Amino acid sequence: MKKLNGLTEKILKMIALTAALICVCITAAGAVLIYIATEEGIKTEVNYAAHSLYHLLDSEFHGEYYLKNGSLYKGGVMISYIDFKTTTDMIACSDDVDFTVFWEDTRMFTTVKRSDGSFITGTSADQKVIDSVLGRGIEYYYSRVKINGRNYAGYYIPIMDSSAKTVGMIFAGRPLDMARSNMRKIITCFAIISACVLAVTLVVFSKFSSKIVGKLLEIKTFMENVAGGDFSADLSLETLSQPDEVGDIARSANTLRYNLRDLVERDPLTTLLNRRSCRKSIDRLLEQKKGYTAAMADIDHFKSINDGYGHACGDMVLKELSAMLKEETEKKKGFASRWGGEEFLIILPESELSDAEAFLEKLLRMVRDAEYVWENKRIPVTITIGAAQMADGETPDDTINRADHLLYAGKESGRNRLVTKAG
C-alpha cells in the first residue's frame, strides 16, 4: 500500500484514533446499559413475583397469618406445601424464580433446595433482611443476598398482623450466576461487534469515515435514551438499513430496545402491559387531562381450571383470553394489563361509564362464547367485571380500588357478570 503522509496521514491517524475511541465508548456504554437493564429487569421480575405470591395467598386464604403447633395458618386454615407449590406455579415467571414464606425470620415454605435436593426450610433469613424487613416493616429489594451459598437478587414483602406488627415475610428471588453469565456473553458480543466496526472503518474511512462515525454516534445516543427509559427513541431508516456492521449494531440495538421494553413493560406470559407500565399509561392520560373508565376483570373459578386440567391449560386460557382483551380494548383506543394472577385491568380513555357498560357486556359474552379447547375438551370460561368511571379529584388508586370492590361484589353475587354500582 502506498505510504500516506502530510495532512492526509494526520487525518487518517486522527480518524483511526477517533474510530477506536468511539468503539471503546460504545462497548463500555453497551456494557453499562446491559448491566443496568439486566438488573432492572430482574428487579421488576422478582417484585412482580413477590407481589403475585402475596396477593394469591391473600385471595386463597382470608385472614391473618399465625403459627400453631409448628404449622403456618392463615385465617384459620393451615397452609400446606401443596398449597404453597400450587400458588407459586400460578405465577408466570415461577420457573426462573425461587419463593419463600417466612414466619418471623424462619423459612416455613421455600423452593430453594440444598445440594442433596432437600428444601432449606427451618433456616433463618440473612441478618440484613431481618433488620430491614422485619425490623422496619418495609418492602425491600436486595441486589445481592446470599442464600444457601448462592447469590440472589430478591424482593421481600413484610407480612403484617392486625396490629401492624411484622410477623413474617414473603420472598421472591433469582440466582444471579446465570443472569450475569448471559450478561457477560452479550457484553462480549458488543465488544466483538465494535472491533469489527473499527476494522471496517479503517479500511473504508477515506470515503465513509464521517458517515460511519455519525451513525455510531446516533446509535450511542439511541442507547443512552433507552437506558434512560425512553423506549420511544428511534433510529433512522438509513441507519437501520445499513448493509454493514454499523447496521448490525443498529438492528441489534433496536431489537434490544424492544426486548427491554417488553421485559420492563409486558407480562411475559400474556404479553399484556404489566402493572407498572399500566400505571405509567394511566399517568399519561392524566397528564393529557383525559378521563377514563377502569374495569377490573377476573377469571371465574380459575383455580378449578388449573386443578382440573393442569397449569398448562390454565396458561393457555390466560393467553387466549388476554389476546381477546387486548384486541377488543385496542379497538376502543384503550389498553389492558395483567394486574394479578388471573386478574386484568382494562382502561377505556375518555369513555363514560354508560358507553363502557355496553362494551364490557359484549366482552363478557365474547369470553363466555369463545372456544377454549384443551386435549379435545372444551373448557368453560367466564369472567366477572367491576367497572368505575374516574371521578373528579380521584387518584388512579381510588378508581381502581372502586372497580376492584365492584368486581368482588360481582363474585359474591354469582360471578359471570358486570357490576358498575355498589349495592
DOMI-553261 format. One record per residue (C-alpha): residue number from 0; residue in one letter; x, y, z. Coordinates in pm, 1 decimal. Each point is the difference from the previous one (the first is absolute). Example, Ala and Ser with C-alpha at 12.3 -4.5 7.8 and 13.67 -1.06 7.14 Angstrom:
BEGIN
+------+------+----------+----------+----------+
: resi : resn :        X :        Y :        Z :
+------+------+----------+----------+----------+
:    0 :    A :   1230.0 :   -450.0 :    780.0 :
:    1 :    S :    137.0 :    344.0 :    -66.0 :
+------+------+----------+----------+----------+
REM end
This chain:
BEGIN
+------+------+----------+----------+----------+
: resi : resn :        X :        Y :        Z :
+------+------+----------+----------+----------+
:    0 :    M :      0.0 :      0.0 :      0.0 :
:    1 :    K :    135.6 :    344.7 :    -88.9 :
:    2 :    K :    120.3 :    191.5 :    301.7 :
:    3 :    L :   -215.2 :    298.8 :     90.1 :
:    4 :    N :    152.7 :    309.8 :    154.3 :
:    5 :    G :    -62.9 :    359.9 :     88.1 :
:    6 :    L :   -348.1 :    119.9 :     81.8 :
:    7 :    T :   -159.0 :   -316.5 :   -140.3 :
:    8 :    E :    205.5 :   -216.0 :    234.0 :
:    9 :    K :    -88.0 :    220.0 :    295.6 :
:   10 :    I :   -367.9 :    -14.8 :    -90.8 :
:   11 :    L :     19.0 :   -375.6 :    -39.6 :
:   12 :    K :    166.1 :    -40.2 :    338.1 :
:   13 :    M :   -252.2 :    231.6 :    162.0 :
:   14 :    I :   -291.6 :   -185.8 :   -158.2 :
:   15 :    A :    149.5 :   -336.2 :     95.7 :
:   16 :    L :     47.2 :    116.2 :    358.4 :
:   17 :    T :   -347.4 :    153.7 :      7.5 :
:   18 :    A :   -153.5 :   -318.8 :   -141.0 :
:   19 :    A :    184.4 :   -206.8 :    256.5 :
:   20 :    L :   -115.7 :    224.4 :    283.0 :
:   21 :    I :   -359.3 :     -7.3 :   -123.5 :
:   22 :    C :      2.4 :   -379.6 :     -9.5 :
:   23 :    V :    138.0 :    -12.2 :    353.3 :
:   24 :    C :   -265.2 :    247.0 :    116.8 :
:   25 :    I :   -279.4 :   -193.5 :   -166.1 :
:   26 :    T :    118.9 :   -327.3 :    154.0 :
:   27 :    A :     26.3 :    160.8 :    343.2 :
:   28 :    A :   -336.7 :    172.5 :    -35.8 :
:   29 :    G :   -153.5 :   -324.9 :   -122.9 :
:   30 :    A :    144.6 :   -188.7 :    297.0 :
:   31 :    V :   -137.7 :    255.3 :    243.9 :
:   32 :    L :   -338.7 :     13.2 :   -170.9 :
:   33 :    I :    -30.5 :   -378.3 :    -12.8 :
:   34 :    Y :     99.3 :    -26.4 :    366.2 :
:   35 :    I :   -255.8 :    263.7 :     97.8 :
:   36 :    A :   -269.2 :   -156.9 :   -217.2 :
:   37 :    T :     72.1 :   -349.5 :    136.8 :
:   38 :    E :    -12.2 :    121.5 :    359.3 :
:   39 :    E :   -319.6 :    197.4 :    -65.9 :
:   40 :    G :   -157.9 :   -296.5 :   -176.6 :
:   41 :    I :     83.8 :   -233.3 :    290.1 :
:   42 :    K :   -131.0 :    253.9 :    251.6 :
:   43 :    T :   -326.0 :     39.6 :   -192.4 :
:   44 :    E :    -39.2 :   -377.3 :    -31.7 :
:   45 :    V :     57.7 :    -85.9 :    368.8 :
:   46 :    N :   -211.3 :    298.0 :    110.9 :
:   47 :    Y :   -286.9 :   -127.6 :   -217.5 :
:   48 :    A :     52.3 :   -358.8 :    120.3 :
:   49 :    A :      6.5 :     92.5 :    370.2 :
:   50 :    H :   -314.1 :    214.6 :    -25.8 :
:   51 :    S :   -171.8 :   -270.2 :   -205.1 :
:   52 :    L :     66.8 :   -261.0 :    270.5 :
:   53 :    Y :   -109.3 :    245.5 :    270.5 :
:   54 :    H :   -331.5 :     77.4 :   -169.4 :
:   55 :    L :    -67.5 :   -357.8 :   -111.1 :
:   56 :    L :     40.0 :   -124.6 :    358.1 :
:   57 :    D :   -230.9 :    280.3 :    117.9 :
:   58 :    S :   -258.4 :    -97.5 :   -259.9 :
:   59 :    E :     21.3 :   -371.3 :     90.2 :
:   60 :    F :     15.8 :     33.0 :    378.2 :
:   61 :    H :   -187.9 :    283.1 :    167.9 :
:   62 :    G :    111.5 :    129.1 :    338.9 :
:   63 :    E :    320.9 :     41.7 :    195.4 :
:   64 :    Y :    308.4 :   -219.6 :      6.5 :
:   65 :    Y :     88.7 :   -178.8 :    323.8 :
:   66 :    L :    207.7 :   -296.0 :    116.3 :
:   67 :    K :   -159.8 :   -295.5 :    175.8 :
:   68 :    N :    176.4 :   -321.0 :    102.5 :
:   69 :    G :    283.5 :     76.2 :   -240.6 :
:   70 :    S :   -234.8 :     44.4 :   -299.6 :
:   71 :    L :    -85.8 :    323.1 :   -181.0 :
:   72 :    Y :   -366.7 :    101.3 :     -8.2 :
:   73 :    K :   -185.4 :    281.6 :   -173.1 :
:   74 :    G :   -354.1 :     89.7 :     93.7 :
:   75 :    G :    -52.6 :   -328.2 :    186.8 :
:   76 :    V :    123.4 :   -219.7 :   -285.9 :
:   77 :    M :    334.3 :   -180.8 :     13.3 :
:   78 :    I :    215.4 :     70.0 :   -305.4 :
:   79 :    S :    161.1 :   -315.0 :   -138.8 :
:   80 :    Y :    300.3 :    -35.1 :   -229.2 :
:   81 :    I :   -241.2 :   -109.3 :   -275.9 :
:   82 :    D :   -189.7 :    328.4 :     44.1 :
:   83 :    F :    328.0 :    190.2 :    -16.5 :
:   84 :    K :    120.9 :   -188.9 :   -309.1 :
:   85 :    T :   -336.1 :     39.1 :   -176.0 :
:   86 :    T :      3.3 :    372.4 :     65.1 :
:   87 :    T :    357.1 :     55.3 :   -118.7 :
:   88 :    D :    -69.0 :   -205.1 :   -313.4 :
:   89 :    M :   -274.3 :    248.5 :    -91.7 :
:   90 :    I :    254.8 :    280.2 :    -28.4 :
:   91 :    A :    114.2 :     48.6 :   -359.1 :
:   92 :    C :    371.9 :     33.2 :     78.5 :
:   93 :    S :     15.8 :   -278.1 :    263.9 :
:   94 :    D :    229.3 :   -222.1 :   -210.1 :
:   95 :    D :    280.9 :    254.7 :     38.5 :
:   96 :    V :    -79.0 :    127.1 :    348.4 :
:   97 :    D :     29.9 :   -152.4 :    347.2 :
:   98 :    F :   -260.3 :     77.9 :    266.7 :
:   99 :    T :     -3.4 :    -11.2 :    380.6 :
:  100 :    V :   -261.4 :     66.9 :    268.1 :
:  101 :    F :    150.6 :     95.0 :    338.7 :
:  102 :    W :   -154.7 :     -5.2 :    342.5 :
:  103 :    E :    201.4 :    269.6 :    174.3 :
:  104 :    D :    356.5 :    -77.4 :   -122.0 :
:  105 :    T :    -49.5 :   -374.6 :    -60.7 :
:  106 :    R :    -72.3 :   -160.1 :   -338.1 :
:  107 :    M :   -329.2 :   -192.5 :     23.2 :
:  108 :    F :    -37.3 :    -70.0 :   -374.5 :
:  109 :    T :    257.5 :     43.1 :   -274.1 :
:  110 :    T :    101.4 :   -117.0 :   -345.4 :
:  111 :    V :    371.0 :     46.2 :     77.1 :
:  112 :    K :    175.9 :   -336.5 :     26.4 :
:  113 :    R :    324.5 :   -130.5 :    145.6 :
:  114 :    S :    246.5 :   -192.3 :   -211.9 :
:  115 :    D :   -166.4 :   -326.6 :    110.4 :
:  116 :    G :   -336.8 :    117.9 :   -134.4 :
:  117 :    S :   -161.1 :     74.8 :    338.3 :
:  118 :    F :   -168.0 :    334.1 :     68.3 :
:  119 :    I :    172.3 :    242.8 :    237.7 :
:  120 :    T :   -308.9 :     42.5 :    219.6 :
:  121 :    G :     61.2 :     78.5 :    365.5 :
:  122 :    T :    299.0 :    220.5 :    -77.9 :
:  123 :    S :     25.7 :    367.8 :     81.3 :
:  124 :    A :      4.7 :    303.8 :   -226.6 :
:  125 :    D :    309.0 :    213.8 :    -50.7 :
:  126 :    Q :     56.3 :    249.5 :    285.0 :
:  127 :    K :    -21.3 :    303.6 :   -228.3 :
:  128 :    V :   -339.2 :   -127.2 :   -122.1 :
:  129 :    I :   -116.5 :    -46.3 :    359.2 :
:  130 :    D :    111.6 :    353.6 :     89.3 :
:  131 :    S :   -162.5 :    167.4 :   -302.9 :
:  132 :    V :   -318.9 :   -198.0 :    -60.2 :
:  133 :    L :    -88.2 :   -140.1 :    341.5 :
:  134 :    G :    157.2 :    283.6 :    197.1 :
:  135 :    R :   -136.6 :    290.3 :   -204.3 :
:  136 :    G :   -305.0 :   -166.8 :   -157.3 :
:  137 :    I :     74.5 :    116.5 :   -354.5 :
:  138 :    E :     26.0 :   -169.6 :   -337.8 :
:  139 :    Y :    359.8 :    -39.3 :   -110.1 :
:  140 :    Y :    193.4 :    -97.5 :   -310.8 :
:  141 :    Y :    347.2 :   -146.8 :     40.9 :
:  142 :    S :    220.4 :    -12.1 :   -307.9 :
:  143 :    R :    222.0 :   -251.8 :    177.2 :
:  144 :    V :   -102.9 :   -222.9 :    289.5 :
:  145 :    K :    162.1 :   -336.8 :     72.9 :
:  146 :    I :   -238.9 :   -294.3 :     38.6 :
:  147 :    N :    128.6 :   -354.1 :     41.3 :
:  148 :    G :    340.3 :    106.8 :   -134.4 :
:  149 :    R :   -137.0 :    166.4 :   -316.3 :
:  150 :    N :    -40.3 :    367.6 :    -79.2 :
:  151 :    Y :   -359.5 :    108.5 :    -67.0 :
:  152 :    A :   -172.3 :    318.9 :   -101.0 :
:  153 :    G :   -312.1 :     -7.5 :    211.4 :
:  154 :    Y :   -307.8 :    198.3 :     97.9 :
:  155 :    Y :   -145.2 :    -27.0 :    352.3 :
:  156 :    I :   -350.2 :    101.0 :    106.8 :
:  157 :    P :    -85.1 :     21.7 :    372.2 :
:  158 :    I :   -305.2 :   -186.3 :    132.3 :
:  159 :    M :   -192.0 :    208.4 :    253.2 :
:  160 :    D :   -257.6 :   -100.5 :    259.5 :
:  161 :    S :   -299.9 :    214.8 :     94.0 :
:  162 :    S :    210.7 :    204.5 :    240.5 :
:  163 :    A :    242.9 :     90.4 :   -282.0 :
:  164 :    K :    268.7 :   -219.5 :    153.7 :
:  165 :    T :    227.3 :   -175.3 :   -248.2 :
:  166 :    V :    -38.8 :   -374.3 :     59.7 :
:  167 :    G :    160.3 :   -142.8 :   -313.6 :
:  168 :    M :    116.4 :     59.1 :   -355.0 :
:  169 :    I :    -59.9 :   -112.4 :   -355.3 :
:  170 :    F :    303.8 :    -32.2 :   -225.3 :
:  171 :    A :     52.0 :    -39.3 :   -374.3 :
:  172 :    G :    347.4 :     -8.8 :   -149.6 :
:  173 :    R :    215.0 :   -105.2 :   -292.0 :
:  174 :    P :    349.5 :   -154.7 :     15.4 :
:  175 :    L :    247.2 :    247.0 :   -146.4 :
:  176 :    D :    254.6 :   -240.7 :   -146.2 :
:  177 :    M :   -197.4 :    -84.3 :   -316.4 :
:  178 :    A :   -126.5 :    354.8 :    -56.3 :
:  179 :    R :    348.6 :    146.8 :     29.0 :
:  180 :    S :    148.9 :   -271.5 :   -217.9 :
:  181 :    N :   -245.7 :     94.2 :   -275.9 :
:  182 :    M :     80.2 :    363.8 :     57.2 :
:  183 :    R :    373.4 :    -66.1 :    -45.0 :
:  184 :    K :    -69.6 :   -181.1 :   -325.9 :
:  185 :    I :   -200.3 :    295.6 :   -131.8 :
:  186 :    I :    272.3 :    243.4 :    103.3 :
:  187 :    T :    258.3 :   -219.2 :   -174.5 :
:  188 :    C :   -213.9 :      7.9 :   -314.2 :
:  189 :    F :    -11.1 :    378.7 :     20.2 :
:  190 :    A :    378.8 :      9.3 :     29.5 :
:  191 :    I :     43.5 :   -229.7 :   -302.2 :
:  192 :    I :   -244.1 :    199.0 :   -211.4 :
:  193 :    S :    173.3 :    325.1 :     96.2 :
:  194 :    A :    336.0 :   -145.9 :   -103.6 :
:  195 :    C :   -145.9 :    -94.4 :   -339.0 :
:  196 :    V :   -135.3 :    351.5 :    -41.3 :
:  197 :    L :    348.4 :    138.8 :     70.4 :
:  198 :    A :    161.6 :   -228.5 :   -261.6 :
:  199 :    V :   -254.1 :     97.3 :   -268.0 :
:  200 :    T :     39.2 :    367.2 :     84.8 :
:  201 :    L :    378.1 :    -15.1 :    -39.9 :
:  202 :    V :    -34.6 :   -157.7 :   -347.5 :
:  203 :    V :   -268.1 :    223.8 :   -148.6 :
:  204 :    F :     33.4 :    317.8 :    209.8 :
:  205 :    S :    124.5 :    217.1 :   -287.9 :
:  206 :    K :   -349.7 :      3.8 :   -145.2 :
:  207 :    F :   -230.0 :   -102.2 :    280.1 :
:  208 :    S :    178.6 :     88.2 :    327.7 :
:  209 :    S :   -204.4 :    303.8 :     88.0 :
:  210 :    K :   -320.7 :   -180.0 :    -90.8 :
:  211 :    I :     85.3 :   -308.0 :    204.2 :
:  212 :    V :    100.1 :    205.7 :    301.1 :
:  213 :    G :   -326.7 :    189.2 :    -30.3 :
:  214 :    K :   -197.2 :   -325.5 :     -2.7 :
:  215 :    L :    188.8 :   -134.4 :    300.2 :
:  216 :    L :    -69.5 :    318.1 :    191.5 :
:  217 :    E :   -367.5 :    -30.2 :    -91.3 :
:  218 :    I :     -5.2 :   -354.1 :    138.3 :
:  219 :    K :    180.2 :    112.5 :    315.1 :
:  220 :    T :   -254.7 :    277.3 :     54.4 :
:  221 :    F :   -281.3 :   -245.3 :    -67.1 :
:  222 :    M :    135.1 :   -245.8 :    257.4 :
:  223 :    E :     45.9 :    275.8 :    256.7 :
:  224 :    N :   -363.2 :    103.4 :    -52.3 :
:  225 :    V :   -112.7 :   -360.8 :     41.0 :
:  226 :    A :    210.1 :    -31.6 :    316.3 :
:  227 :    G :   -179.2 :    307.6 :    130.7 :
:  228 :    G :   -334.3 :   -175.2 :    -49.7 :
:  229 :    D :    -96.8 :    170.9 :   -327.3 :
:  230 :    F :   -123.7 :   -301.8 :   -197.0 :
:  231 :    S :   -159.0 :    231.5 :   -256.0 :
:  232 :    A :    348.7 :     97.2 :   -121.5 :
:  233 :    D :     64.3 :   -113.6 :   -355.1 :
:  234 :    L :    274.0 :    -44.0 :   -257.5 :
:  235 :    S :    -20.5 :    137.0 :   -352.6 :
:  236 :    L :    -99.5 :   -233.1 :   -282.1 :
:  237 :    E :    331.8 :     73.4 :   -169.4 :
:  238 :    T :    190.7 :   -120.7 :    305.9 :
:  239 :    L :   -213.5 :   -310.2 :     44.1 :
:  240 :    S :     39.3 :    -93.2 :   -366.7 :
:  241 :    Q :    379.8 :     33.4 :     -6.0 :
:  242 :    P :    136.1 :   -323.3 :   -157.9 :
:  243 :    D :    303.1 :    -19.7 :    229.6 :
:  244 :    E :    106.3 :    -45.1 :    362.0 :
:  245 :    V :   -137.4 :    343.0 :     90.3 :
:  246 :    G :   -338.1 :   -112.5 :   -126.2 :
:  247 :    D :     37.8 :   -324.0 :    197.1 :
:  248 :    I :     65.0 :    197.8 :    315.8 :
:  249 :    A :   -294.0 :    227.8 :    -72.5 :
:  250 :    R :   -235.5 :   -292.9 :    -57.7 :
:  251 :    S :    133.8 :   -178.6 :    308.5 :
:  252 :    A :    -49.3 :    316.7 :    204.6 :
:  253 :    N :   -350.8 :     38.0 :   -140.6 :
:  254 :    T :    -78.4 :   -362.3 :     84.7 :
:  255 :    L :    145.7 :     52.2 :    345.6 :
:  256 :    R :   -224.9 :    305.2 :     42.3 :
:  257 :    Y :   -311.3 :   -206.1 :    -78.6 :
:  258 :    N :    115.0 :   -288.7 :    219.7 :
:  259 :    L :     75.4 :    232.2 :    290.3 :
:  260 :    R :   -330.9 :    178.4 :    -45.7 :
:  261 :    D :   -186.2 :   -331.9 :      4.4 :
:  262 :    L :    200.2 :   -115.0 :    301.0 :
:  263 :    V :    -75.0 :    319.0 :    190.5 :
:  264 :    E :   -353.0 :     72.3 :   -122.8 :
:  265 :    R :   -155.1 :   -333.3 :    -98.6 :
:  266 :    D :   -119.2 :   -302.8 :    191.1 :
:  267 :    P :    214.3 :   -286.7 :   -135.3 :
:  268 :    L :   -285.7 :   -252.0 :    -31.0 :
:  269 :    T :   -285.0 :    208.4 :   -141.2 :
:  270 :    T :    203.8 :    284.3 :   -161.5 :
:  271 :    L :   -248.0 :    245.7 :    152.5 :
:  272 :    L :    128.2 :    308.7 :    178.6 :
:  273 :    N :    119.2 :    -80.2 :    350.4 :
:  274 :    R :   -118.7 :    195.6 :    301.5 :
:  275 :    R :    291.7 :    245.1 :     -4.4 :
:  276 :    S :    -35.7 :     97.0 :   -365.9 :
:  277 :    C :   -379.3 :     15.2 :     31.7 :
:  278 :    R :     34.3 :    255.8 :    277.1 :
:  279 :    K :    235.0 :    203.1 :   -220.0 :
:  280 :    S :   -257.2 :     -7.7 :   -280.8 :
:  281 :    I :   -270.3 :    120.9 :    239.8 :
:  282 :    D :    230.4 :    278.7 :    117.3 :
:  283 :    R :     45.7 :    108.9 :   -362.2 :
:  284 :    L :   -379.1 :     20.9 :    -38.3 :
:  285 :    L :    -17.1 :    223.7 :    305.8 :
:  286 :    E :    280.8 :    219.4 :   -136.0 :
:  287 :    Q :   -210.8 :     41.8 :   -314.0 :
:  288 :    K :   -299.0 :     81.4 :    224.8 :
:  289 :    K :   -194.6 :   -296.4 :   -135.4 :
:  290 :    G :   -251.2 :   -187.7 :    210.6 :
:  291 :    Y :    -53.6 :   -373.5 :    -19.4 :
:  292 :    T :   -204.6 :   -294.5 :    116.1 :
:  293 :    A :    188.6 :   -276.5 :    182.7 :
:  294 :    A :   -127.0 :   -358.5 :    -12.7 :
:  295 :    M :    145.5 :   -275.3 :    216.1 :
:  296 :    A :    -62.6 :   -348.7 :   -143.9 :
:  297 :    D :     68.9 :   -335.2 :    161.1 :
:  298 :    I :    -30.0 :   -352.8 :   -142.6 :
:  299 :    D :   -267.0 :   -191.5 :    187.4 :
:  300 :    H :    112.4 :   -319.6 :    176.9 :
:  301 :    F :    344.5 :     18.4 :   -158.0 :
:  302 :    K :    146.6 :   -222.4 :    271.5 :
:  303 :    S :   -245.2 :   -270.4 :   -104.4 :
:  304 :    I :    132.3 :     19.2 :   -356.4 :
:  305 :    N :    356.8 :    -41.4 :    122.3 :
:  306 :    D :    -96.3 :   -279.1 :    238.9 :
:  307 :    G :   -223.7 :   -179.7 :   -247.4 :
:  308 :    Y :    197.7 :     33.1 :   -321.4 :
:  309 :    G :    351.4 :     98.6 :    107.9 :
:  310 :    H :    196.4 :    322.2 :      3.8 :
:  311 :    A :     88.7 :    -30.1 :   -367.8 :
:  312 :    C :   -370.3 :     20.6 :    -74.6 :
:  313 :    G :    -29.4 :    296.7 :    235.8 :
:  314 :    D :    280.4 :    174.9 :   -188.0 :
:  315 :    M :   -178.9 :    -68.2 :   -329.2 :
:  316 :    V :   -318.8 :    160.2 :    136.0 :
:  317 :    L :    196.0 :    301.5 :    126.2 :
:  318 :    K :    170.4 :     48.1 :   -337.1 :
:  319 :    E :   -315.3 :    -33.5 :   -213.1 :
:  320 :    L :   -208.8 :    215.1 :    232.4 :
:  321 :    S :    274.7 :    263.8 :     12.8 :
:  322 :    A :     20.5 :      9.4 :   -380.3 :
:  323 :    M :   -375.0 :     59.4 :    -15.8 :
:  324 :    L :     12.3 :    274.9 :    265.1 :
:  325 :    K :    289.8 :    170.6 :   -176.6 :
:  326 :    E :   -163.6 :     -9.8 :   -343.9 :
:  327 :    E :   -341.6 :    120.0 :    115.1 :
:  328 :    T :    134.9 :    265.3 :    237.4 :
:  329 :    E :    230.4 :    148.3 :   -261.8 :
:  330 :    K :   -298.9 :     35.3 :   -232.4 :
:  331 :    K :   -138.3 :    237.4 :    263.9 :
:  332 :    K :    335.0 :    187.7 :     10.6 :
:  333 :    G :     61.1 :   -143.9 :    346.3 :
:  334 :    F :    250.7 :   -238.3 :    152.5 :
:  335 :    A :     -4.9 :   -311.7 :    216.3 :
:  336 :    S :    247.3 :   -127.4 :    257.3 :
:  337 :    R :     53.6 :   -310.4 :    206.7 :
:  338 :    W :    -58.7 :    128.5 :    350.9 :
:  339 :    G :     44.8 :   -327.2 :    187.9 :
:  340 :    G :     -3.7 :   -374.2 :    -53.7 :
:  341 :    E :   -331.4 :    -22.0 :   -183.5 :
:  342 :    E :   -105.3 :    362.0 :     50.0 :
:  343 :    F :      3.1 :    260.7 :   -276.3 :
:  344 :    L :    -39.7 :    377.4 :     -3.1 :
:  345 :    I :   -164.1 :    162.0 :   -303.6 :
:  346 :    I :     29.1 :    375.8 :    -52.3 :
:  347 :    L :   -238.7 :    173.6 :   -242.6 :
:  348 :    P :    115.1 :    361.7 :    -52.3 :
:  349 :    E :   -260.2 :    275.5 :    -40.6 :
:  350 :    S :   -277.5 :   -253.1 :     48.0 :
:  351 :    E :   -310.5 :     64.8 :    202.7 :
:  352 :    L :   -114.1 :   -286.0 :    220.7 :
:  353 :    S :   -317.4 :    -40.3 :   -206.9 :
:  354 :    D :    203.9 :    -49.1 :   -318.2 :
:  355 :    A :    242.1 :   -231.0 :    177.8 :
:  356 :    E :   -285.3 :   -219.8 :    127.6 :
:  357 :    A :   -106.5 :    -96.0 :   -351.4 :
:  358 :    F :    356.9 :    -86.5 :    -95.0 :
:  359 :    L :     63.1 :   -199.8 :    317.6 :
:  360 :    E :   -327.2 :   -191.5 :    -29.9 :
:  361 :    K :    104.1 :    -93.8 :   -353.5 :
:  362 :    L :    338.9 :   -106.2 :    133.6 :
:  363 :    L :   -168.5 :   -223.4 :    258.4 :
:  364 :    R :   -194.1 :   -173.9 :   -275.6 :
:  365 :    M :    305.5 :    -39.0 :   -222.7 :
:  366 :    V :    198.1 :   -161.7 :    280.9 :
:  367 :    R :   -289.3 :   -227.5 :     91.3 :
:  368 :    D :    -64.2 :   -104.4 :   -361.5 :
:  369 :    A :    363.0 :    -47.3 :   -102.1 :
:  370 :    E :    142.4 :   -348.3 :    -56.4 :
:  371 :    Y :    268.8 :    -99.3 :    250.3 :
:  372 :    V :     98.5 :   -351.5 :    -97.3 :
:  373 :    W :    252.4 :   -211.1 :    189.6 :
:  374 :    E :     68.3 :   -362.2 :    -95.6 :
:  375 :    N :   -321.8 :    -11.2 :   -201.6 :
:  376 :    K :   -202.6 :    132.1 :    294.7 :
:  377 :    R :   -179.1 :    335.6 :      0.3 :
:  378 :    I :     94.1 :    197.5 :    309.0 :
:  379 :    P :   -283.8 :    221.4 :    127.0 :
:  380 :    V :    137.0 :    346.4 :     73.9 :
:  381 :    T :   -181.9 :    304.0 :    133.9 :
:  382 :    I :    114.5 :    320.7 :    158.9 :
:  383 :    T :   -139.1 :    243.3 :    254.7 :
:  384 :    I :     56.9 :    372.8 :    -50.8 :
:  385 :    G :    -24.2 :    298.9 :    229.4 :
:  386 :    A :      9.1 :    341.8 :   -171.3 :
:  387 :    A :     30.5 :    354.1 :    133.5 :
:  388 :    Q :     31.4 :    336.2 :   -175.3 :
:  389 :    M :    270.1 :    234.7 :    127.4 :
:  390 :    A :   -148.9 :    270.3 :    219.3 :
:  391 :    D :    127.4 :    358.2 :     27.4 :
:  392 :    G :    294.1 :     24.0 :    239.7 :
:  393 :    E :     29.7 :   -376.1 :     23.6 :
:  394 :    T :    338.2 :   -172.2 :    -17.1 :
:  395 :    P :     55.6 :   -303.4 :   -226.1 :
:  396 :    D :     23.9 :   -219.8 :    311.5 :
:  397 :    D :   -340.6 :    124.6 :    115.0 :
:  398 :    T :   -163.4 :    -78.2 :   -335.5 :
:  399 :    I :    166.6 :   -339.4 :    -30.0 :
:  400 :    N :    -94.4 :    -90.9 :    357.3 :
:  401 :    R :   -362.8 :     89.6 :    -68.9 :
:  402 :    A :      4.2 :   -222.6 :   -307.6 :
:  403 :    D :    163.4 :   -275.5 :    205.8 :
:  404 :    H :   -268.1 :     21.4 :    270.4 :
:  405 :    L :   -270.0 :    -21.2 :   -266.1 :
:  406 :    L :    176.7 :   -303.0 :   -146.4 :
:  407 :    Y :    -13.0 :   -179.8 :    332.6 :
:  408 :    A :   -362.5 :    101.0 :     39.8 :
:  409 :    G :    -60.6 :   -168.8 :   -336.1 :
:  410 :    K :    175.7 :   -314.9 :    116.0 :
:  411 :    E :   -199.5 :    -11.3 :    321.5 :
:  412 :    S :   -324.5 :     41.2 :   -193.2 :
:  413 :    G :     60.1 :   -290.3 :   -235.4 :
:  414 :    R :    286.3 :     85.4 :   -243.5 :
:  415 :    N :    -21.8 :     20.8 :   -381.3 :
:  416 :    R :   -133.3 :    354.5 :     10.8 :
:  417 :    L :     80.9 :    368.6 :    -20.1 :
:  418 :    V :    -45.6 :    215.1 :    312.4 :
:  419 :    T :     16.9 :    378.5 :    -26.0 :
:  420 :    K :   -189.3 :    112.9 :    311.5 :
:  421 :    A :     49.8 :    -80.9 :    365.2 :
:  422 :    G :   -277.4 :   -182.8 :    174.1 :
+------+------+----------+----------+----------+
REM end
